[in-house]
Amino acid sequence: MPMFKTCTACKETFIAESPFIKLCPICNAKSQTTPAERAQRKTRITPDRLMLDVRQADAAGKSYGRWRYEETERRRKEEEEERRKFEERQKRREQMKAAKENEHGESET
Ligand SMILES: [Zn+2]
């Protein structure tokens, strides 16, 4: 016979089919997963930053130290390349500006 019960987990009142039920349907569903499964899910959602790096190194078939070094080098080169491009653009802009000023000056005289 259905009866009102208080969930031992969330303290919500719910209708239970039997007096042996201690959890509301929501908490009962949550309790279906084993602690191991929950722990696994948690690590899947928030993987450790280091673990990610180690896994990437592993996938590349390199030791973590070696991979870390190469990764740092790669990033440094990328940054260098960006800076070089930026400086080139800046230079070109200045040249164009100078050329325009020359043009302007010539047309004036
Ligand atoms: Zn509950």
Backbone and ligand atoms as CSV (ligand in chain L), in Angstrom:
chain,resi,resn,atom,element,x,y,z
A,1,MET,N,N,0.845,-1.201,0.000
A,1,MET,CA,C,0.000,0.000,0.000
A,1,MET,C,C,0.877,1.247,0.000
A,2,PRO,N,N,0.619,2.185,-0.930
A,2,PRO,CA,C,1.451,3.394,-1.014
A,2,PRO,C,C,1.342,4.233,0.253
A,3,MET,N,N,2.444,4.852,0.631
A,3,MET,CA,C,2.441,5.691,1.844
A,3,MET,C,C,3.435,6.835,1.680
A,4,PHE,N,N,3.229,7.857,2.476
A,4,PHE,CA,C,4.153,8.987,2.443
A,4,PHE,C,C,5.391,8.656,3.260
A,5,LYS,N,N,6.530,8.912,2.672
A,5,LYS,CA,C,7.779,8.671,3.379
A,5,LYS,C,C,8.713,9.852,3.149
A,6,THR,N,N,9.719,9.990,4.017
A,6,THR,CA,C,10.712,11.049,3.842
A,6,THR,C,C,12.007,10.404,3.367
A,7,CYS,N,N,12.533,10.920,2.266
A,7,CYS,CA,C,13.762,10.385,1.687
A,7,CYS,C,C,14.916,10.587,2.671
A,8,THR,N,N,15.684,9.545,2.887
A,8,THR,CA,C,16.798,9.631,3.834
A,8,THR,C,C,17.963,10.445,3.263
A,9,ALA,N,N,17.981,10.636,1.942
A,9,ALA,CA,C,19.083,11.369,1.315
A,9,ALA,C,C,18.781,12.855,1.175
A,10,CYS,N,N,17.628,13.195,0.572
A,10,CYS,CA,C,17.330,14.610,0.306
A,10,CYS,C,C,16.235,15.167,1.200
A,11,LYS,N,N,15.645,14.341,2.068
A,11,LYS,CA,C,14.610,14.741,3.028
A,11,LYS,C,C,13.312,15.204,2.367
A,12,GLU,N,N,13.141,14.859,1.089
A,12,GLU,CA,C,11.905,15.186,0.382
A,12,GLU,C,C,10.840,14.158,0.746
A,13,THR,N,N,9.588,14.593,0.767
A,13,THR,CA,C,8.486,13.665,1.016
A,13,THR,C,C,8.076,13.050,-0.322
A,14,PHE,N,N,7.913,11.748,-0.318
A,14,PHE,CA,C,7.509,11.074,-1.549
A,14,PHE,C,C,6.572,9.930,-1.217
A,15,ILE,N,N,5.919,9.417,-2.253
A,15,ILE,CA,C,5.002,8.300,-2.049
A,15,ILE,C,C,5.753,7.001,-2.331
A,16,ALA,N,N,5.822,6.154,-1.310
A,16,ALA,CA,C,6.534,4.880,-1.463
A,16,ALA,C,C,5.543,3.744,-1.601
A,17,GLU,N,N,5.930,2.781,-2.435
A,17,GLU,CA,C,5.082,1.613,-2.657
A,17,GLU,C,C,5.164,0.638,-1.497
A,18,SER,N,N,6.291,0.646,-0.773
A,18,SER,CA,C,6.453,-0.276,0.354
A,18,SER,C,C,7.197,0.424,1.487
A,19,PRO,N,N,7.023,-0.032,2.727
A,19,PRO,CA,C,7.695,0.611,3.869
A,19,PRO,C,C,9.196,0.406,3.878
A,20,PHE,N,N,9.698,-0.446,2.996
A,20,PHE,CA,C,11.144,-0.716,2.969
A,20,PHE,C,C,11.925,0.291,2.120
A,21,ILE,N,N,11.165,1.050,1.319
A,21,ILE,CA,C,11.834,2.041,0.466
A,21,ILE,C,C,12.263,3.230,1.320
A,22,LYS,N,N,13.552,3.569,1.228
A,22,LYS,CA,C,14.086,4.659,2.043
A,22,LYS,C,C,14.440,5.885,1.205
A,23,LEU,N,N,14.586,5.684,-0.110
A,23,LEU,CA,C,14.985,6.787,-0.983
A,23,LEU,C,C,13.859,7.170,-1.943
A,24,CYS,N,N,13.785,8.463,-2.248
A,24,CYS,CA,C,12.808,8.929,-3.226
A,24,CYS,C,C,13.237,8.445,-4.612
A,25,PRO,N,N,12.343,8.474,-5.606
A,25,PRO,CA,C,12.721,7.945,-6.939
A,25,PRO,C,C,13.981,8.609,-7.509
A,26,ILE,N,N,14.173,9.906,-7.256
A,26,ILE,CA,C,15.346,10.625,-7.791
A,26,ILE,C,C,16.631,10.107,-7.147
A,27,CYS,N,N,16.632,10.047,-5.810
A,27,CYS,CA,C,17.837,9.580,-5.112
A,27,CYS,C,C,18.078,8.098,-5.380
A,28,ASN,N,N,17.003,7.355,-5.562
A,28,ASN,CA,C,17.126,5.936,-5.855
A,28,ASN,C,C,17.824,5.735,-7.200
A,29,ALA,N,N,17.436,6.549,-8.173
A,29,ALA,CA,C,18.059,6.464,-9.501
A,29,ALA,C,C,19.536,6.812,-9.402
A,30,LYS,N,N,19.836,7.830,-8.584
A,30,LYS,CA,C,21.227,8.249,-8.411
A,30,LYS,C,C,22.057,7.145,-7.748
A,31,SER,N,N,21.412,6.423,-6.812
A,31,SER,CA,C,22.136,5.393,-6.054
A,31,SER,C,C,22.364,4.127,-6.866
A,32,GLN,N,N,21.751,4.064,-8.077
A,32,GLN,CA,C,21.914,2.875,-8.909
A,32,GLN,C,C,23.350,2.684,-9.392
A,33,THR,N,N,24.048,3.822,-9.592
A,33,THR,CA,C,25.436,3.710,-10.042
A,33,THR,C,C,26.325,3.385,-8.849
A,34,THR,N,N,27.288,2.536,-9.055
A,34,THR,CA,C,28.212,2.149,-7.987
A,34,THR,C,C,29.211,3.282,-7.739
A,35,PRO,N,N,29.793,3.323,-6.556
A,35,PRO,CA,C,30.785,4.374,-6.277
A,35,PRO,C,C,31.923,4.391,-7.294
A,36,ALA,N,N,32.312,3.221,-7.775
A,36,ALA,CA,C,33.395,3.128,-8.763
A,36,ALA,C,C,32.992,3.812,-10.063
A,37,GLU,N,N,31.743,3.572,-10.459
A,37,GLU,CA,C,31.233,4.182,-11.688
A,37,GLU,C,C,31.186,5.703,-11.552
A,38,ARG,N,N,30.758,6.150,-10.359
A,38,ARG,CA,C,30.664,7.587,-10.129
A,38,ARG,C,C,32.048,8.231,-10.168
A,39,ALA,N,N,33.017,7.559,-9.577
A,39,ALA,CA,C,34.385,8.078,-9.549
A,39,ALA,C,C,34.937,8.171,-10.967
A,40,GLN,N,N,34.639,7.153,-11.751
A,40,GLN,CA,C,35.100,7.116,-13.133
A,40,GLN,C,C,34.473,8.265,-13.918
A,41,ARG,N,N,33.182,8.471,-13.714
A,41,ARG,CA,C,32.481,9.537,-14.419
A,41,ARG,C,C,33.076,10.882,-14.049
A,42,LYS,N,N,33.397,11.058,-12.791
A,42,LYS,CA,C,33.941,12.315,-12.297
A,42,LYS,C,C,35.281,12.620,-12.976
A,43,THR,N,N,36.129,11.617,-13.072
A,43,THR,CA,C,37.437,11.843,-13.698
A,43,THR,C,C,37.273,12.098,-15.191
A,44,ARG,N,N,36.196,11.545,-15.775
A,44,ARG,CA,C,35.976,11.761,-17.198
A,44,ARG,C,C,35.551,13.208,-17.439
A,45,ILE,N,N,34.786,13.773,-16.505
A,45,ILE,CA,C,34.297,15.149,-16.654
A,45,ILE,C,C,35.426,16.150,-16.385
A,46,THR,N,N,36.175,15.922,-15.307
A,46,THR,CA,C,37.248,16.856,-14.983
A,46,THR,C,C,38.597,16.130,-15.006
A,47,PRO,N,N,39.126,15.906,-16.199
A,47,PRO,CA,C,40.424,15.225,-16.256
A,47,PRO,C,C,41.535,16.167,-15.785
A,48,ASP,N,N,42.436,15.600,-15.075
A,48,ASP,CA,C,43.548,16.390,-14.564
A,48,ASP,C,C,44.380,16.899,-15.731
A,49,ARG,N,N,44.820,18.125,-15.610
A,49,ARG,CA,C,45.599,18.754,-16.676
A,49,ARG,C,C,46.864,17.934,-16.992
A,50,LEU,N,N,47.507,17.493,-15.951
A,50,LEU,CA,C,48.730,16.703,-16.128
A,50,LEU,C,C,48.418,15.378,-16.812
A,51,MET,N,N,47.283,14.761,-16.381
A,51,MET,CA,C,46.890,13.487,-16.964
A,51,MET,C,C,46.678,13.631,-18.465
A,52,LEU,N,N,46.079,14.738,-18.879
A,52,LEU,CA,C,45.838,15.005,-20.294
A,52,LEU,C,C,47.154,15.064,-21.043
A,53,ASP,N,N,48.112,15.791,-20.488
A,53,ASP,CA,C,49.420,15.934,-21.109
A,53,ASP,C,C,50.111,14.577,-21.219
A,54,VAL,N,N,50.043,13.825,-20.142
A,54,VAL,CA,C,50.676,12.501,-20.121
A,54,VAL,C,C,50.055,11.603,-21.184
A,55,ARG,N,N,48.722,11.707,-21.312
A,55,ARG,CA,C,48.018,10.897,-22.302
A,55,ARG,C,C,48.425,11.297,-23.723
A,56,GLN,N,N,48.567,12.596,-23.943
A,56,GLN,CA,C,48.976,13.078,-25.264
A,56,GLN,C,C,50.382,12.597,-25.587
A,57,ALA,N,N,51.243,12.651,-24.597
A,57,ALA,CA,C,52.616,12.189,-24.769
A,57,ALA,C,C,52.611,10.702,-25.100
A,58,ASP,N,N,51.749,9.988,-24.398
A,58,ASP,CA,C,51.617,8.553,-24.597
A,58,ASP,C,C,51.159,8.259,-26.019
A,59,ALA,N,N,50.168,9.025,-26.482
A,59,ALA,CA,C,49.622,8.833,-27.828
A,59,ALA,C,C,50.675,9.120,-28.881
A,60,ALA,N,N,51.583,10.054,-28.571
A,60,ALA,CA,C,52.647,10.408,-29.515
A,60,ALA,C,C,53.812,9.426,-29.412
A,61,GLY,N,N,53.725,8.517,-28.457
A,61,GLY,CA,C,54.768,7.514,-28.282
A,61,GLY,C,C,56.057,8.080,-27.711
A,62,LYS,N,N,55.906,9.144,-26.901
A,62,LYS,CA,C,57.086,9.782,-26.326
A,62,LYS,C,C,57.008,9.776,-24.807
A,63,SER,N,N,58.160,9.956,-24.193
A,63,SER,CA,C,58.163,10.094,-22.743
A,63,SER,C,C,57.590,11.469,-22.418
A,64,TYR,N,N,57.030,11.612,-21.224
A,64,TYR,CA,C,56.391,12.875,-20.879
A,64,TYR,C,C,57.385,14.033,-20.942
A,65,GLY,N,N,58.581,13.809,-20.432
A,65,GLY,CA,C,59.613,14.852,-20.422
A,65,GLY,C,C,59.936,15.333,-21.830
A,66,ARG,N,N,60.124,14.373,-22.725
A,66,ARG,CA,C,60.452,14.671,-24.119
A,66,ARG,C,C,59.301,15.431,-24.782
A,67,TRP,N,N,58.093,14.934,-24.562
A,67,TRP,CA,C,56.910,15.535,-25.167
A,67,TRP,C,C,56.727,16.962,-24.662
A,68,ARG,N,N,56.901,17.131,-23.337
A,68,ARG,CA,C,56.751,18.440,-22.711
A,68,ARG,C,C,57.738,19.445,-23.331
A,69,TYR,N,N,58.957,18.991,-23.527
A,69,TYR,CA,C,60.002,19.840,-24.098
A,69,TYR,C,C,59.625,20.245,-25.522
A,70,GLU,N,N,59.210,19.275,-26.324
A,70,GLU,CA,C,58.847,19.553,-27.714
A,70,GLU,C,C,57.648,20.481,-27.802
A,71,GLU,N,N,56.698,20.249,-26.894
A,71,GLU,CA,C,55.491,21.073,-26.872
A,71,GLU,C,C,55.846,22.519,-26.548
A,72,THR,N,N,56.725,22.714,-25.578
A,72,THR,CA,C,57.148,24.055,-25.186
A,72,THR,C,C,57.874,24.733,-26.341
A,73,GLU,N,N,58.734,23.975,-27.011
A,73,GLU,CA,C,59.478,24.500,-28.161
A,73,GLU,C,C,58.522,24.919,-29.278
A,74,ARG,N,N,57.546,24.064,-29.534
A,74,ARG,CA,C,56.573,24.305,-30.593
A,74,ARG,C,C,55.807,25.602,-30.313
A,75,ARG,N,N,55.395,25.759,-29.060
A,75,ARG,CA,C,54.639,26.953,-28.695
A,75,ARG,C,C,55.504,28.198,-28.824
A,76,ARG,N,N,56.768,28.064,-28.423
A,76,ARG,CA,C,57.683,29.194,-28.478
A,76,ARG,C,C,57.886,29.616,-29.938
A,77,LYS,N,N,58.025,28.644,-30.830
A,77,LYS,CA,C,58.210,28.932,-32.248
A,77,LYS,C,C,56.974,29.588,-32.839
A,78,GLU,N,N,55.814,29.110,-32.413
A,78,GLU,CA,C,54.559,29.694,-32.894
A,78,GLU,C,C,54.477,31.156,-32.491
A,79,GLU,N,N,54.837,31.425,-31.249
A,79,GLU,CA,C,54.799,32.792,-30.743
A,79,GLU,C,C,55.784,33.670,-31.495
A,80,GLU,N,N,56.950,33.125,-31.772
A,80,GLU,CA,C,57.978,33.844,-32.515
A,80,GLU,C,C,57.484,34.190,-33.914
A,81,GLU,N,N,56.837,33.195,-34.539
A,81,GLU,CA,C,56.311,33.362,-35.892
A,81,GLU,C,C,55.248,34.458,-35.897
A,82,GLU,N,N,54.391,34.447,-34.870
A,82,GLU,CA,C,53.343,35.456,-34.769
A,82,GLU,C,C,53.950,36.844,-34.659
A,83,ARG,N,N,54.975,36.937,-33.819
A,83,ARG,CA,C,55.611,38.231,-33.585
A,83,ARG,C,C,56.273,38.743,-34.877
A,84,ARG,N,N,56.881,37.798,-35.608
A,84,ARG,CA,C,57.566,38.145,-36.853
A,84,ARG,C,C,56.546,38.676,-37.868
A,85,LYS,N,N,55.412,37.992,-37.971
A,85,LYS,CA,C,54.355,38.404,-38.889
A,85,LYS,C,C,53.836,39.782,-38.520
A,86,PHE,N,N,53.660,39.978,-37.219
A,86,PHE,CA,C,53.138,41.247,-36.730
A,86,PHE,C,C,54.095,42.376,-37.077
A,87,GLU,N,N,55.382,42.132,-36.866
A,87,GLU,CA,C,56.391,43.152,-37.166
A,87,GLU,C,C,56.446,43.453,-38.651
A,88,GLU,N,N,56.266,42.406,-39.460
A,88,GLU,CA,C,56.266,42.580,-40.914
A,88,GLU,C,C,55.097,43.460,-41.348
A,89,ARG,N,N,53.936,43.172,-40.767
A,89,ARG,CA,C,52.740,43.964,-41.087
A,89,ARG,C,C,52.960,45.414,-40.703
A,90,GLN,N,N,53.523,45.607,-39.532
A,90,GLN,CA,C,53.781,46.942,-38.998
A,90,GLN,C,C,54.713,47.695,-39.954
A,91,LYS,N,N,55.739,47.001,-40.409
A,91,LYS,CA,C,56.740,47.584,-41.301
A,91,LYS,C,C,56.077,48.010,-42.609
A,92,ARG,N,N,55.269,47.081,-43.151
A,92,ARG,CA,C,54.606,47.337,-44.430
A,92,ARG,C,C,53.685,48.546,-44.309
A,93,ARG,N,N,53.005,48.633,-43.181
A,93,ARG,CA,C,52.079,49.730,-42.956
A,93,ARG,C,C,52.850,51.052,-42.944
A,94,GLU,N,N,54.007,51.022,-42.294
A,94,GLU,CA,C,54.821,52.232,-42.216
A,94,GLU,C,C,55.336,52.633,-43.594
A,95,GLN,N,N,55.702,51.617,-44.370
A,95,GLN,CA,C,56.199,51.880,-45.725
A,95,GLN,C,C,55.103,52.502,-46.587
A,96,MET,N,N,53.883,51.922,-46.453
A,96,MET,CA,C,52.759,52.442,-47.224
A,96,MET,C,C,52.436,53.872,-46.822
A,97,LYS,N,N,52.511,54.105,-45.559
A,97,LYS,CA,C,52.228,55.438,-45.018
A,97,LYS,C,C,53.267,56.435,-45.565
A,98,ALA,N,N,54.514,56.010,-45.566
A,98,ALA,CA,C,55.595,56.854,-46.070
A,98,ALA,C,C,55.399,57.114,-47.556
A,99,ALA,N,N,55.007,56.074,-48.285
A,99,ALA,CA,C,54.794,56.203,-49.730
A,99,ALA,C,C,53.656,57.173,-50.003
A,100,LYS,N,N,52.608,57.074,-49.222
A,100,LYS,CA,C,51.451,57.950,-49.386
A,100,LYS,C,C,51.846,59.400,-49.120
A,101,GLU,N,N,52.634,59.577,-48.087
A,101,GLU,CA,C,53.073,60.939,-47.743
A,101,GLU,C,C,53.919,61.523,-48.860
A,102,ASN,N,N,54.761,60.694,-49.457
A,102,ASN,CA,C,55.598,61.131,-50.582
A,102,ASN,C,C,54.732,61.558,-51.748
A,103,GLU,N,N,53.740,60.689,-52.071
A,103,GLU,CA,C,52.813,60.955,-53.154
A,103,GLU,C,C,52.119,62.284,-52.947
A,104,HIS,N,N,51.636,62.416,-51.747
A,104,HIS,CA,C,50.907,63.611,-51.374
A,104,HIS,C,C,51.798,64.844,-51.527
A,105,GLY,N,N,53.027,64.703,-51.017
A,105,GLY,CA,C,53.966,65.799,-51.107
A,105,GLY,C,C,54.252,66.195,-52.547
A,106,GLU,N,N,54.374,65.186,-53.414
A,106,GLU,CA,C,54.682,65.448,-54.825
A,106,GLU,C,C,53.538,66.174,-55.517
A,107,SER,N,N,52.314,65.747,-55.196
A,107,SER,CA,C,51.149,66.352,-55.855
A,107,SER,C,C,50.968,67.797,-55.382
A,108,GLU,N,N,51.421,68.064,-54.182
A,108,GLU,CA,C,51.279,69.409,-53.638
A,108,GLU,C,C,52.168,70.406,-54.375
A,109,THR,N,N,53.367,69.938,-54.693
A,109,THR,CA,C,54.304,70.859,-55.318
A,109,THR,C,C,54.215,70.895,-56.835
L,1,ZN,ZN,ZN,15.712,11.893,-2.296
